[in-house]
Protein backbone atom coordinates (compact mmCIF):
# COMPACT_ATOMS: atom_id res chain seq x y z
CA UNK A 1 0.00 0.00 0.00
CA UNK A 2 1.43 3.41 -0.92
CA UNK A 3 2.26 5.85 1.82
CA UNK A 4 1.16 9.44 1.61
CA UNK A 5 2.40 12.20 3.89
CA UNK A 6 0.28 15.10 5.03
CA UNK A 7 1.52 17.19 2.16
CA UNK A 8 0.87 14.38 -0.38
CA UNK A 9 -2.76 13.83 0.52
CA UNK A 10 -3.91 15.69 -2.51
CA UNK A 11 -1.92 13.26 -4.70
CA UNK A 12 -4.20 10.31 -3.87
CA UNK A 13 -5.90 9.16 -7.02
CA UNK A 14 -9.02 7.21 -7.71
CA UNK A 15 -7.15 3.94 -8.31
CA UNK A 16 -5.64 4.01 -4.84
CA UNK A 17 -9.06 4.60 -3.34
CA UNK A 18 -10.45 1.64 -5.28
CA UNK A 19 -7.65 -0.56 -3.98
CA UNK A 20 -8.34 0.65 -0.46
CA UNK A 21 -12.08 0.30 -0.67
CA UNK A 22 -12.28 -3.48 0.01
CA UNK A 23 -10.38 -3.13 3.21
CA UNK A 24 -12.57 -0.29 4.39
CA UNK A 25 -15.72 -2.26 3.70
CA UNK A 26 -14.48 -5.66 5.03
CA UNK A 27 -16.87 -7.04 7.61
CA UNK A 28 -16.93 -9.88 10.17
CA UNK A 29 -19.32 -12.79 10.08
CA UNK A 30 -21.41 -10.75 12.37
CA UNK A 31 -21.51 -8.03 9.74
CA UNK A 32 -19.29 -5.65 11.67
CA UNK A 33 -16.61 -3.45 10.14
CA UNK A 34 -13.17 -5.00 10.50
CA UNK A 35 -10.96 -2.09 9.31
CA UNK A 36 -11.73 0.18 12.22
CA UNK A 37 -9.47 1.33 15.07
CA UNK A 38 -11.34 -0.76 17.69
CA UNK A 39 -10.87 -4.03 15.78
CA UNK A 40 -7.33 -3.14 14.67
CA UNK A 41 -6.36 -2.51 18.27
CA UNK A 42 -6.98 -6.17 19.06
CA UNK A 43 -4.28 -7.17 16.61
CA UNK A 44 -1.72 -4.38 16.85
CA UNK A 45 -1.58 -0.94 18.35
CA UNK A 46 0.25 0.27 15.28
CA UNK A 47 -2.72 -0.64 13.13
CA UNK A 48 -4.92 1.86 15.00
CA UNK A 49 -3.23 4.83 13.43
CA UNK A 50 -3.13 3.06 10.09
CA UNK A 51 -6.85 2.39 10.15
CA UNK A 52 -7.66 5.94 11.21
CA UNK A 53 -5.38 7.43 8.60
CA UNK A 54 -6.65 5.22 5.79
CA UNK A 55 -10.25 6.00 6.61
CA UNK A 56 -9.47 9.65 6.83
CA UNK A 57 -7.68 9.65 3.49
CA UNK A 58 -10.60 7.88 1.90
CA UNK A 59 -13.06 10.37 3.35
CA UNK A 60 -10.77 13.27 2.40
CA UNK A 61 -10.59 12.06 -1.18
CA UNK A 62 -14.33 11.68 -1.42
CA UNK A 63 -14.94 15.15 0.04
CA UNK A 64 -12.19 16.71 -1.99
CA UNK A 65 -13.97 15.67 -5.17
CA UNK A 66 -16.75 18.01 -4.07
CA UNK A 67 -14.61 20.77 -2.55
CA UNK A 68 -11.80 20.98 -5.10
CA UNK A 69 -13.97 22.30 -7.95
CA UNK A 70 -15.33 24.87 -5.59
CA UNK A 71 -11.84 25.78 -4.43
CA UNK A 72 -10.78 26.05 -8.03
CA UNK A 73 -13.77 28.21 -8.73
CA UNK A 74 -12.95 30.26 -5.63
CA UNK A 75 -9.41 30.71 -6.88
CA UNK A 76 -10.72 31.84 -10.26
CA UNK A 77 -13.19 34.21 -8.61
CA UNK A 78 -10.52 35.56 -6.28
CA UNK A 79 -8.39 36.27 -9.33
CA UNK A 80 -11.29 37.97 -10.98
CA UNK A 81 -11.98 39.87 -7.73
CA UNK A 82 -8.37 41.05 -7.62
CA UNK A 83 -8.59 42.17 -11.23
CA UNK A 84 -11.88 43.92 -10.44
CA UNK A 85 -10.37 45.57 -7.35
CA UNK A 86 -7.39 46.70 -9.38
CA UNK A 87 -9.74 48.07 -11.99
CA UNK A 88 -11.82 49.67 -9.21
CA UNK A 89 -8.71 51.31 -7.77
CA UNK A 90 -7.83 52.66 -11.19
CA UNK A 91 -11.42 53.87 -11.58
CA UNK A 92 -11.34 55.45 -8.11
CA UNK A 93 -8.12 57.23 -8.96
CA UNK A 94 -9.65 58.47 -12.18
CA UNK A 95 -12.81 59.46 -10.26
CA UNK A 96 -10.72 61.42 -7.74
CA UNK A 97 -9.00 63.24 -10.60
CA UNK A 98 -12.34 63.91 -12.27
CA UNK A 99 -13.85 65.06 -8.94
CA UNK A 100 -10.94 67.42 -8.34
CA UNK A 101 -11.27 68.69 -11.91
CA UNK A 102 -15.03 69.09 -11.38
CA UNK A 103 -14.42 71.08 -8.16
CA UNK A 104 -11.96 73.35 -9.97
CA UNK A 105 -14.36 73.78 -12.88
CA UNK A 106 -17.27 74.43 -10.48
CA UNK A 107 -15.27 77.08 -8.61
CA UNK A 108 -14.31 78.61 -11.94
CA UNK A 109 -17.95 78.42 -13.06
CA UNK A 110 -19.20 80.06 -9.86
CA UNK A 111 -16.61 82.80 -10.26
CA UNK A 112 -17.67 83.29 -13.86
CA UNK A 113 -21.36 83.36 -12.82
CA UNK A 114 -20.61 85.95 -10.11
CA UNK A 115 -18.78 88.05 -12.69
CA UNK A 116 -21.69 87.57 -15.08
CA UNK A 117 -24.21 88.66 -12.42
CA UNK A 118 -22.12 91.72 -11.60
CA UNK A 119 -21.82 92.57 -15.28
CA UNK A 120 -25.57 92.12 -15.74
CA UNK A 121 -26.27 94.41 -12.78
CA UNK A 122 -23.84 96.99 -14.13
CA UNK A 123 -25.41 96.61 -17.55
CA UNK A 124 -28.89 97.11 -16.06
CA UNK A 125 -27.70 100.23 -14.19
CA UNK A 126 -26.03 101.53 -17.32
CA UNK A 127 -29.16 100.78 -19.37
CA UNK A 128 -31.27 102.62 -16.79
CA UNK A 129 -28.93 105.61 -16.92
CA UNK A 130 -29.02 105.50 -20.70
CA UNK A 131 -32.82 105.43 -20.66
CA UNK A 132 -32.88 108.36 -18.25
CA UNK A 133 -30.34 110.21 -20.38
CA UNK A 134 -32.36 109.51 -23.51
CA UNK A 135 -35.53 110.74 -21.83
CA UNK A 136 -33.67 113.81 -20.61
CA UNK A 137 -32.25 114.45 -24.07
CA UNK A 138 -35.71 114.01 -25.56
CA UNK A 139 -37.17 116.32 -22.94
CA UNK A 140 -34.43 118.85 -23.53
CA UNK A 141 -35.04 118.64 -27.24
CA UNK A 142 -38.76 119.15 -26.68
CA UNK A 143 -38.10 122.11 -24.39
CA UNK A 144 -35.46 123.63 -26.65
CA UNK A 145 -37.89 125.91 -28.44
CA UNK A 146 -39.55 126.94 -25.21
CA UNK A 147 -36.19 127.73 -23.62
CA UNK A 148 -35.12 129.71 -26.63
CA UNK A 149 -38.35 131.69 -26.40
CA UNK A 150 -37.90 132.14 -22.66
CA UNK A 151 -34.30 133.25 -23.16
CA UNK A 152 -35.40 135.75 -25.77
CA UNK A 153 -38.23 136.87 -23.49
CA UNK A 154 -35.83 137.23 -20.57
CA UNK A 155 -33.45 139.24 -22.72
CA UNK A 156 -36.32 141.46 -23.75
CA UNK A 157 -37.49 141.68 -20.13
CA UNK A 158 -34.03 142.85 -19.05
CA UNK A 159 -34.16 145.55 -21.68
CA UNK A 160 -37.66 146.61 -20.58
CA UNK A 161 -36.89 146.39 -16.86
CA UNK A 162 -35.65 150.01 -16.64
CA UNK A 163 -38.86 151.36 -18.13
CA UNK A 164 -41.04 149.02 -16.04
CA UNK A 165 -39.31 150.08 -12.83
CA UNK A 166 -39.60 153.75 -13.75
CA UNK A 167 -43.29 153.28 -14.51
CA UNK A 168 -43.86 151.44 -11.20
CA UNK A 169 -41.98 154.11 -9.23
CA UNK A 170 -43.99 156.86 -10.88
CA UNK A 171 -47.17 155.00 -10.03
CA UNK A 172 -46.26 154.62 -6.35
CA UNK A 173 -45.08 158.23 -6.13
CA UNK A 174 -47.82 160.09 -7.97
CA UNK A 175 -50.96 157.97 -8.51
CA UNK A 176 -52.08 157.58 -4.90
CA UNK A 177 -54.45 160.61 -4.69
CA UNK A 178 -56.42 159.54 -7.79
CA UNK A 179 -59.21 157.04 -8.36
CA UNK A 180 -58.90 153.97 -10.58
CA UNK A 181 -59.86 155.78 -13.80
CA UNK A 182 -57.25 158.52 -13.46
CA UNK A 183 -54.60 156.09 -12.29
CA UNK A 184 -55.12 154.01 -15.43
CA UNK A 185 -54.99 157.16 -17.56
CA UNK A 186 -51.76 158.32 -15.97
CA UNK A 187 -50.14 154.91 -16.41
CA UNK A 188 -51.24 154.14 -19.94
CA UNK A 189 -51.17 157.60 -21.49
CA UNK A 190 -48.84 159.93 -19.65
CA UNK A 191 -46.19 157.68 -18.10
CA UNK A 192 -46.11 155.12 -20.88
CA UNK A 193 -46.06 157.73 -23.66
CA UNK A 194 -43.33 159.70 -21.90
CA UNK A 195 -41.13 156.60 -21.66
CA UNK A 196 -41.63 155.83 -25.34
CA UNK A 197 -40.81 159.42 -26.33
CA UNK A 198 -37.58 159.16 -24.36
CA UNK A 199 -36.89 155.83 -26.14
CA UNK A 200 -36.84 153.89 -22.88
CA UNK A 201 -37.93 150.26 -23.42
CA UNK A 202 -41.09 149.43 -21.46
CA UNK A 203 -43.61 146.57 -21.42
CA UNK A 204 -46.82 147.21 -23.31
CA UNK A 205 -49.04 145.18 -20.97
CA UNK A 206 -47.31 145.72 -17.62
CA UNK A 207 -49.52 144.60 -14.70
CA UNK A 208 -48.30 146.70 -11.82
CA UNK A 209 -49.94 144.66 -9.07
CA UNK A 210 -48.17 141.49 -10.27
CA UNK A 211 -44.93 143.41 -10.88
CA UNK A 212 -44.78 144.92 -7.37
CA UNK A 213 -46.23 142.20 -5.12
CA UNK A 214 -46.59 138.41 -5.12
CA UNK A 215 -49.78 136.42 -4.61
CA UNK A 216 -48.76 135.18 -1.14
CA UNK A 217 -48.52 138.77 0.14
CA UNK A 218 -51.85 139.65 -1.46
CA UNK A 219 -53.37 136.64 0.28
CA UNK A 220 -52.06 137.87 3.63
CA UNK A 221 -53.54 141.31 2.98
CA UNK A 222 -56.90 139.76 2.16
CA UNK A 223 -56.81 137.82 5.45
CA UNK A 224 -56.09 141.10 7.23
CA UNK A 225 -59.24 142.66 5.76
CA UNK A 226 -58.03 144.37 2.60
CA UNK A 227 -60.46 143.76 -0.33
CA UNK A 228 -59.14 141.72 -3.24
CA UNK A 229 -60.06 144.15 -6.04
CA UNK A 230 -57.26 145.67 -8.12
CA UNK A 231 -57.66 149.19 -6.70
CA UNK A 232 -57.35 147.98 -3.10
CA UNK A 233 -54.26 145.92 -4.00
CA UNK A 234 -52.73 149.07 -5.57
CA UNK A 235 -53.47 150.96 -2.35
CA UNK A 236 -51.86 148.21 -0.29
CA UNK A 237 -48.75 148.37 -2.48
CA UNK A 238 -48.44 152.13 -2.01
CA UNK A 239 -48.92 151.84 1.77
CA UNK A 240 -46.23 149.16 2.15
CA UNK A 241 -43.80 150.06 -0.66
CA UNK A 242 -43.65 153.85 -0.49
CA UNK A 243 -40.67 155.43 1.28
CA UNK A 244 -42.93 158.21 2.64
CA UNK A 245 -45.49 157.68 5.36
CA UNK A 246 -49.00 157.12 3.95
CA UNK A 247 -51.88 159.60 4.33
CA UNK A 248 -55.03 157.65 3.42
CA UNK A 249 -58.28 159.24 2.23
CA UNK A 250 -60.69 156.83 3.88
CA UNK A 251 -64.35 157.94 4.06
CA UNK A 252 -65.59 154.32 4.32
CA UNK A 253 -63.03 153.39 7.02
CA UNK A 254 -61.68 150.61 4.81
CA UNK A 255 -58.05 151.61 5.37
CA UNK A 256 -58.50 151.98 9.15
CA UNK A 257 -59.95 148.48 9.45
CA UNK A 258 -57.08 147.00 7.45
CA UNK A 259 -54.34 148.89 9.31
CA UNK A 260 -55.76 147.97 12.71
CA UNK A 261 -55.79 144.27 11.82
CA UNK A 262 -52.39 144.50 10.12
CA UNK A 263 -50.79 146.32 13.07
CA UNK A 264 -52.20 144.75 16.26
CA UNK A 265 -49.71 146.76 18.36
CA UNK A 266 -51.83 149.86 17.66
CA UNK A 267 -54.47 148.61 20.10
CA UNK A 268 -52.05 146.89 22.46
CA UNK A 269 -49.85 149.99 22.90
CA UNK A 270 -52.76 152.45 22.56
CA UNK A 271 -51.02 154.40 19.79
CA UNK A 272 -54.16 155.44 17.88
CA UNK A 273 -54.44 159.22 18.27
CA UNK A 274 -55.83 162.37 16.56
CA UNK A 275 -54.26 165.74 15.85
CA UNK A 276 -56.52 167.21 18.55
CA UNK A 277 -54.79 165.08 21.22
CA UNK A 278 -54.11 167.36 24.25
CA UNK A 279 -50.48 166.21 24.48
CA UNK A 280 -49.62 165.22 20.92
CA UNK A 281 -45.86 165.51 21.38
CA UNK A 282 -45.70 163.07 24.28
CA UNK A 283 -48.21 160.77 22.55
CA UNK A 284 -45.71 160.48 19.71
CA UNK A 285 -42.69 160.03 21.97
CA UNK A 286 -43.54 156.48 23.11
CA UNK A 287 -43.96 154.84 19.65
CA UNK A 288 -40.99 156.82 18.26
CA UNK A 289 -38.48 155.58 20.81
CA UNK A 290 -39.88 152.02 21.13
CA UNK A 291 -40.44 151.39 17.40
CA UNK A 292 -44.22 150.86 17.62
CA UNK A 293 -46.72 151.77 14.89
CA UNK A 294 -48.77 154.92 15.28
CA UNK A 295 -52.09 155.80 13.63
CA UNK A 296 -53.27 159.41 13.43
CA UNK A 297 -56.96 159.58 12.56
CA UNK A 298 -59.37 162.28 11.37
CA UNK A 299 -56.88 164.51 9.58
CA UNK A 300 -58.68 167.21 7.61
CA UNK A 301 -56.95 169.54 5.14
CA UNK A 302 -53.77 170.22 7.06
CA UNK A 303 -51.28 168.36 9.22
CA UNK A 304 -49.76 169.88 12.32
CA UNK A 305 -46.33 171.32 11.38
CA UNK A 306 -44.96 169.59 14.48
CA UNK A 307 -45.11 166.36 12.44
CA UNK A 308 -42.89 167.73 9.67
CA UNK A 309 -39.60 166.32 11.12
CA UNK A 310 -41.27 162.91 11.26
CA UNK A 311 -42.75 163.12 7.76
CA UNK A 312 -39.46 164.39 6.33
CA UNK A 313 -37.51 161.85 8.43
CA UNK A 314 -35.13 164.43 9.81
CA UNK A 315 -33.18 161.84 11.76
CA UNK A 316 -30.03 162.85 13.64
CA UNK A 317 -27.41 160.15 14.23
CA UNK A 318 -25.26 160.50 17.36
CA UNK A 319 -22.97 157.55 17.85
CA UNK A 320 -25.16 154.50 18.00
CA UNK A 321 -28.29 156.52 18.81
CA UNK A 322 -30.78 158.07 16.45
CA UNK A 323 -32.70 161.20 17.44
CA UNK A 324 -35.45 163.30 15.92
CA UNK A 325 -36.29 166.83 17.07
CA UNK A 326 -39.98 167.52 17.68
CA UNK A 327 -41.02 170.92 19.04
CA UNK A 328 -37.41 171.70 20.03
CA UNK A 329 -37.11 168.42 21.96
CA UNK A 330 -34.78 165.60 20.92
CA UNK A 331 -36.51 162.25 21.06
CA UNK A 332 -35.04 158.80 20.55
CA UNK A 333 -35.94 157.27 17.20
CA UNK A 334 -36.27 153.55 16.39
CA UNK A 335 -36.09 152.36 12.77
CA UNK A 336 -39.10 150.11 13.38
CA UNK A 337 -41.37 153.11 13.92
CA UNK A 338 -44.27 153.25 11.43
CA UNK A 339 -46.72 156.15 10.95
CA UNK A 340 -50.15 155.88 9.34
CA UNK A 341 -52.52 158.81 8.80
CA UNK A 342 -56.16 158.77 7.71
CA UNK A 343 -58.73 161.32 6.70
CA UNK A 344 -62.50 160.82 6.81
CA UNK A 345 -63.07 163.55 4.20
CA UNK A 346 -64.10 162.28 0.77
CA UNK A 347 -62.41 165.17 -1.05
CA UNK A 348 -59.85 166.87 1.21
CA UNK A 349 -57.80 169.79 -0.09
CA UNK A 350 -54.22 168.90 0.81
CA UNK A 351 -51.48 171.36 0.02
CA UNK A 352 -48.76 170.48 -2.51
CA UNK A 353 -46.21 170.66 0.33
CA UNK A 354 -48.08 167.95 2.23
CA UNK A 355 -48.24 165.82 -0.92
CA UNK A 356 -44.44 166.08 -1.13
CA UNK A 357 -44.00 164.99 2.49
CA UNK A 358 -46.49 162.09 2.59
CA UNK A 359 -47.85 159.50 0.18
CA UNK A 360 -51.48 160.43 -0.30
CA UNK A 361 -53.61 157.38 -1.14
CA UNK A 362 -57.29 157.45 -2.04
CA UNK A 363 -59.10 154.43 -0.52
CA UNK A 364 -62.53 155.72 -1.60
CA UNK A 365 -64.75 152.95 -2.97
CA UNK A 366 -66.82 154.09 -5.95
C-alpha positions as CSV (number, residue, x, y, z in Angstrom):
1,X,0.0,0.0,0.0
2,X,1.4,3.4,-0.9
3,X,2.3,5.8,1.8
4,X,1.2,9.4,1.6
5,X,2.4,12.2,3.9
6,X,0.3,15.1,5.0
7,X,1.5,17.2,2.2
8,X,0.9,14.4,-0.4
9,X,-2.8,13.8,0.5
10,X,-3.9,15.7,-2.5
11,X,-1.9,13.3,-4.7
12,X,-4.2,10.3,-3.9
13,X,-5.9,9.2,-7.0
14,X,-9.0,7.2,-7.7
15,X,-7.1,3.9,-8.3
16,X,-5.6,4.0,-4.8
17,X,-9.1,4.6,-3.3
18,X,-10.5,1.6,-5.3
19,X,-7.7,-0.6,-4.0
20,X,-8.3,0.6,-0.5
21,X,-12.1,0.3,-0.7
22,X,-12.3,-3.5,0.0
23,X,-10.4,-3.1,3.2
24,X,-12.6,-0.3,4.4
25,X,-15.7,-2.3,3.7
26,X,-14.5,-5.7,5.0
27,X,-16.9,-7.0,7.6
28,X,-16.9,-9.9,10.2
29,X,-19.3,-12.8,10.1
30,X,-21.4,-10.7,12.4
31,X,-21.5,-8.0,9.7
32,X,-19.3,-5.7,11.7
33,X,-16.6,-3.4,10.1
34,X,-13.2,-5.0,10.5
35,X,-11.0,-2.1,9.3
36,X,-11.7,0.2,12.2
37,X,-9.5,1.3,15.1
38,X,-11.3,-0.8,17.7
39,X,-10.9,-4.0,15.8
40,X,-7.3,-3.1,14.7
41,X,-6.4,-2.5,18.3
42,X,-7.0,-6.2,19.1
43,X,-4.3,-7.2,16.6
44,X,-1.7,-4.4,16.9
45,X,-1.6,-0.9,18.3
46,X,0.3,0.3,15.3
47,X,-2.7,-0.6,13.1
48,X,-4.9,1.9,15.0
49,X,-3.2,4.8,13.4
50,X,-3.1,3.1,10.1
51,X,-6.9,2.4,10.2
52,X,-7.7,5.9,11.2
53,X,-5.4,7.4,8.6
54,X,-6.6,5.2,5.8
55,X,-10.3,6.0,6.6
56,X,-9.5,9.7,6.8
57,X,-7.7,9.7,3.5
58,X,-10.6,7.9,1.9
59,X,-13.1,10.4,3.4
60,X,-10.8,13.3,2.4
61,X,-10.6,12.1,-1.2
62,X,-14.3,11.7,-1.4
63,X,-14.9,15.1,0.0
64,X,-12.2,16.7,-2.0
65,X,-14.0,15.7,-5.2
66,X,-16.7,18.0,-4.1
67,X,-14.6,20.8,-2.6
68,X,-11.8,21.0,-5.1
69,X,-14.0,22.3,-8.0
70,X,-15.3,24.9,-5.6
71,X,-11.8,25.8,-4.4
72,X,-10.8,26.1,-8.0
73,X,-13.8,28.2,-8.7
74,X,-13.0,30.3,-5.6
75,X,-9.4,30.7,-6.9
76,X,-10.7,31.8,-10.3
77,X,-13.2,34.2,-8.6
78,X,-10.5,35.6,-6.3
79,X,-8.4,36.3,-9.3
80,X,-11.3,38.0,-11.0
81,X,-12.0,39.9,-7.7
82,X,-8.4,41.1,-7.6
83,X,-8.6,42.2,-11.2
84,X,-11.9,43.9,-10.4
85,X,-10.4,45.6,-7.4
86,X,-7.4,46.7,-9.4
87,X,-9.7,48.1,-12.0
88,X,-11.8,49.7,-9.2
89,X,-8.7,51.3,-7.8
90,X,-7.8,52.7,-11.2
91,X,-11.4,53.9,-11.6
92,X,-11.3,55.4,-8.1
93,X,-8.1,57.2,-9.0
94,X,-9.6,58.5,-12.2
95,X,-12.8,59.5,-10.3
96,X,-10.7,61.4,-7.7
97,X,-9.0,63.2,-10.6
98,X,-12.3,63.9,-12.3
99,X,-13.8,65.1,-8.9
100,X,-10.9,67.4,-8.3
101,X,-11.3,68.7,-11.9
102,X,-15.0,69.1,-11.4
103,X,-14.4,71.1,-8.2
104,X,-12.0,73.3,-10.0
105,X,-14.4,73.8,-12.9
106,X,-17.3,74.4,-10.5
107,X,-15.3,77.1,-8.6
108,X,-14.3,78.6,-11.9
109,X,-17.9,78.4,-13.1
110,X,-19.2,80.1,-9.9
111,X,-16.6,82.8,-10.3
112,X,-17.7,83.3,-13.9
113,X,-21.4,83.4,-12.8
114,X,-20.6,85.9,-10.1
115,X,-18.8,88.0,-12.7
116,X,-21.7,87.6,-15.1
117,X,-24.2,88.7,-12.4
118,X,-22.1,91.7,-11.6
119,X,-21.8,92.6,-15.3
120,X,-25.6,92.1,-15.7
121,X,-26.3,94.4,-12.8
122,X,-23.8,97.0,-14.1
123,X,-25.4,96.6,-17.6
124,X,-28.9,97.1,-16.1
125,X,-27.7,100.2,-14.2
126,X,-26.0,101.5,-17.3
127,X,-29.2,100.8,-19.4
128,X,-31.3,102.6,-16.8
129,X,-28.9,105.6,-16.9
130,X,-29.0,105.5,-20.7
131,X,-32.8,105.4,-20.7
132,X,-32.9,108.4,-18.3
133,X,-30.3,110.2,-20.4
134,X,-32.4,109.5,-23.5
135,X,-35.5,110.7,-21.8
136,X,-33.7,113.8,-20.6
137,X,-32.2,114.4,-24.1
138,X,-35.7,114.0,-25.6
139,X,-37.2,116.3,-22.9
140,X,-34.4,118.9,-23.5
141,X,-35.0,118.6,-27.2
142,X,-38.8,119.2,-26.7
143,X,-38.1,122.1,-24.4
144,X,-35.5,123.6,-26.6
145,X,-37.9,125.9,-28.4
146,X,-39.6,126.9,-25.2
147,X,-36.2,127.7,-23.6
148,X,-35.1,129.7,-26.6
149,X,-38.3,131.7,-26.4
150,X,-37.9,132.1,-22.7
151,X,-34.3,133.2,-23.2
152,X,-35.4,135.8,-25.8
153,X,-38.2,136.9,-23.5
154,X,-35.8,137.2,-20.6
155,X,-33.4,139.2,-22.7
156,X,-36.3,141.5,-23.8
157,X,-37.5,141.7,-20.1
158,X,-34.0,142.9,-19.1
159,X,-34.2,145.6,-21.7
160,X,-37.7,146.6,-20.6
161,X,-36.9,146.4,-16.9
162,X,-35.7,150.0,-16.6
163,X,-38.9,151.4,-18.1
164,X,-41.0,149.0,-16.0
165,X,-39.3,150.1,-12.8
166,X,-39.6,153.7,-13.8
167,X,-43.3,153.3,-14.5
168,X,-43.9,151.4,-11.2
169,X,-42.0,154.1,-9.2
170,X,-44.0,156.9,-10.9
171,X,-47.2,155.0,-10.0
172,X,-46.3,154.6,-6.3
173,X,-45.1,158.2,-6.1
174,X,-47.8,160.1,-8.0
175,X,-51.0,158.0,-8.5
176,X,-52.1,157.6,-4.9
177,X,-54.5,160.6,-4.7
178,X,-56.4,159.5,-7.8
179,X,-59.2,157.0,-8.4
180,X,-58.9,154.0,-10.6
181,X,-59.9,155.8,-13.8
182,X,-57.3,158.5,-13.5
183,X,-54.6,156.1,-12.3
184,X,-55.1,154.0,-15.4
185,X,-55.0,157.2,-17.6
186,X,-51.8,158.3,-16.0
187,X,-50.1,154.9,-16.4
188,X,-51.2,154.1,-19.9
189,X,-51.2,157.6,-21.5
190,X,-48.8,159.9,-19.6
191,X,-46.2,157.7,-18.1
192,X,-46.1,155.1,-20.9
193,X,-46.1,157.7,-23.7
194,X,-43.3,159.7,-21.9
195,X,-41.1,156.6,-21.7
196,X,-41.6,155.8,-25.3
197,X,-40.8,159.4,-26.3
198,X,-37.6,159.2,-24.4
199,X,-36.9,155.8,-26.1
200,X,-36.8,153.9,-22.9
201,X,-37.9,150.3,-23.4
202,X,-41.1,149.4,-21.5
203,X,-43.6,146.6,-21.4
204,X,-46.8,147.2,-23.3
205,X,-49.0,145.2,-21.0
206,X,-47.3,145.7,-17.6
207,X,-49.5,144.6,-14.7
208,X,-48.3,146.7,-11.8
209,X,-49.9,144.7,-9.1
210,X,-48.2,141.5,-10.3
211,X,-44.9,143.4,-10.9
212,X,-44.8,144.9,-7.4
213,X,-46.2,142.2,-5.1
214,X,-46.6,138.4,-5.1
215,X,-49.8,136.4,-4.6
216,X,-48.8,135.2,-1.1
217,X,-48.5,138.8,0.1
218,X,-51.8,139.6,-1.5
219,X,-53.4,136.6,0.3
220,X,-52.1,137.9,3.6
221,X,-53.5,141.3,3.0
222,X,-56.9,139.8,2.2
223,X,-56.8,137.8,5.5
224,X,-56.1,141.1,7.2
225,X,-59.2,142.7,5.8
226,X,-58.0,144.4,2.6
227,X,-60.5,143.8,-0.3
228,X,-59.1,141.7,-3.2
229,X,-60.1,144.2,-6.0
230,X,-57.3,145.7,-8.1
231,X,-57.7,149.2,-6.7
232,X,-57.4,148.0,-3.1
233,X,-54.3,145.9,-4.0
234,X,-52.7,149.1,-5.6
235,X,-53.5,151.0,-2.4
236,X,-51.9,148.2,-0.3
237,X,-48.8,148.4,-2.5
238,X,-48.4,152.1,-2.0
239,X,-48.9,151.8,1.8
240,X,-46.2,149.2,2.2
241,X,-43.8,150.1,-0.7
242,X,-43.6,153.8,-0.5
243,X,-40.7,155.4,1.3
244,X,-42.9,158.2,2.6
245,X,-45.5,157.7,5.4
246,X,-49.0,157.1,3.9
247,X,-51.9,159.6,4.3
248,X,-55.0,157.6,3.4
249,X,-58.3,159.2,2.2
250,X,-60.7,156.8,3.9
251,X,-64.4,157.9,4.1
252,X,-65.6,154.3,4.3
253,X,-63.0,153.4,7.0
254,X,-61.7,150.6,4.8
255,X,-58.0,151.6,5.4
256,X,-58.5,152.0,9.2
257,X,-60.0,148.5,9.4
258,X,-57.1,147.0,7.4
259,X,-54.3,148.9,9.3
260,X,-55.8,148.0,12.7
261,X,-55.8,144.3,11.8
262,X,-52.4,144.5,10.1
263,X,-50.8,146.3,13.1
264,X,-52.2,144.8,16.3
265,X,-49.7,146.8,18.4
266,X,-51.8,149.9,17.7
267,X,-54.5,148.6,20.1
268,X,-52.0,146.9,22.5
269,X,-49.8,150.0,22.9
270,X,-52.8,152.4,22.6
271,X,-51.0,154.4,19.8
272,X,-54.2,155.4,17.9
273,X,-54.4,159.2,18.3
274,X,-55.8,162.4,16.6
275,X,-54.3,165.7,15.8
276,X,-56.5,167.2,18.6
277,X,-54.8,165.1,21.2
278,X,-54.1,167.4,24.2
279,X,-50.5,166.2,24.5
280,X,-49.6,165.2,20.9
281,X,-45.9,165.5,21.4
282,X,-45.7,163.1,24.3
283,X,-48.2,160.8,22.6
284,X,-45.7,160.5,19.7
285,X,-42.7,160.0,22.0
286,X,-43.5,156.5,23.1
287,X,-44.0,154.8,19.7
288,X,-41.0,156.8,18.3
289,X,-38.5,155.6,20.8
290,X,-39.9,152.0,21.1
291,X,-40.4,151.4,17.4
292,X,-44.2,150.9,17.6
293,X,-46.7,151.8,14.9
294,X,-48.8,154.9,15.3
295,X,-52.1,155.8,13.6
296,X,-53.3,159.4,13.4
297,X,-57.0,159.6,12.6
298,X,-59.4,162.3,11.4
299,X,-56.9,164.5,9.6
300,X,-58.7,167.2,7.6
301,X,-57.0,169.5,5.1
302,X,-53.8,170.2,7.1
303,X,-51.3,168.4,9.2
304,X,-49.8,169.9,12.3
305,X,-46.3,171.3,11.4
306,X,-45.0,169.6,14.5
307,X,-45.1,166.4,12.4
308,X,-42.9,167.7,9.7
309,X,-39.6,166.3,11.1
310,X,-41.3,162.9,11.3
311,X,-42.7,163.1,7.8
312,X,-39.5,164.4,6.3
313,X,-37.5,161.9,8.4
314,X,-35.1,164.4,9.8
315,X,-33.2,161.8,11.8
316,X,-30.0,162.8,13.6
317,X,-27.4,160.1,14.2
318,X,-25.3,160.5,17.4
319,X,-23.0,157.5,17.8
320,X,-25.2,154.5,18.0
321,X,-28.3,156.5,18.8
322,X,-30.8,158.1,16.4
323,X,-32.7,161.2,17.4
324,X,-35.4,163.3,15.9
325,X,-36.3,166.8,17.1
326,X,-40.0,167.5,17.7
327,X,-41.0,170.9,19.0
328,X,-37.4,171.7,20.0
329,X,-37.1,168.4,22.0
330,X,-34.8,165.6,20.9
331,X,-36.5,162.3,21.1
332,X,-35.0,158.8,20.5
333,X,-35.9,157.3,17.2
334,X,-36.3,153.6,16.4
335,X,-36.1,152.4,12.8
336,X,-39.1,150.1,13.4
337,X,-41.4,153.1,13.9
338,X,-44.3,153.3,11.4
339,X,-46.7,156.2,11.0
340,X,-50.2,155.9,9.3
341,X,-52.5,158.8,8.8
342,X,-56.2,158.8,7.7
343,X,-58.7,161.3,6.7
344,X,-62.5,160.8,6.8
345,X,-63.1,163.5,4.2
346,X,-64.1,162.3,0.8
347,X,-62.4,165.2,-1.0
348,X,-59.9,166.9,1.2
349,X,-57.8,169.8,-0.1
350,X,-54.2,168.9,0.8
351,X,-51.5,171.4,0.0
352,X,-48.8,170.5,-2.5
353,X,-46.2,170.7,0.3
354,X,-48.1,167.9,2.2
355,X,-48.2,165.8,-0.9
356,X,-44.4,166.1,-1.1
357,X,-44.0,165.0,2.5
358,X,-46.5,162.1,2.6
359,X,-47.9,159.5,0.2
360,X,-51.5,160.4,-0.3
361,X,-53.6,157.4,-1.1
362,X,-57.3,157.4,-2.0
363,X,-59.1,154.4,-0.5
364,X,-62.5,155.7,-1.6
365,X,-64.7,152.9,-3.0
366,X,-66.8,154.1,-5.9
